[in-house]
Amino acid sequence: MGFLLLRTIDRLLREEKKRWEIKERNAFTKPGSLLKHQIQVRTFAQWDEKDPGFVEIDLVDHSGGEERGIFAQTLDVTDVFTGWTETIGVENKSQHHVFIGITEIKKQFPFPVLGIDSY
């Protein structure tokens, strides 16, 4: 009975699911070649910060390798000098959600965030 009910629900929602799919868009970040040569990038070994407050940020994808759909991300923020790390879940990689995540994480740090670097 349960199996038939699930098949019926899937059949009834098929068109609705199609409306919410992301079309022609890959969910994975791809490196950009144009700006890569124009923007100086520092690796962790090149940081020489003497004070806390300069952080690196990164988004961790939770799609399980699935390229289609909308998946949660984890925003990781690590202070270069102290190693203090805060994480927060964000709905997706949009500027809006990442900005909200950064704003919330800044409140959790025991010192002011002075600079943000991402790669």
Order of alpha helices (4+ residues) and beta strands (2+ residues): alpha-alpha-beta-beta-beta-alpha-beta
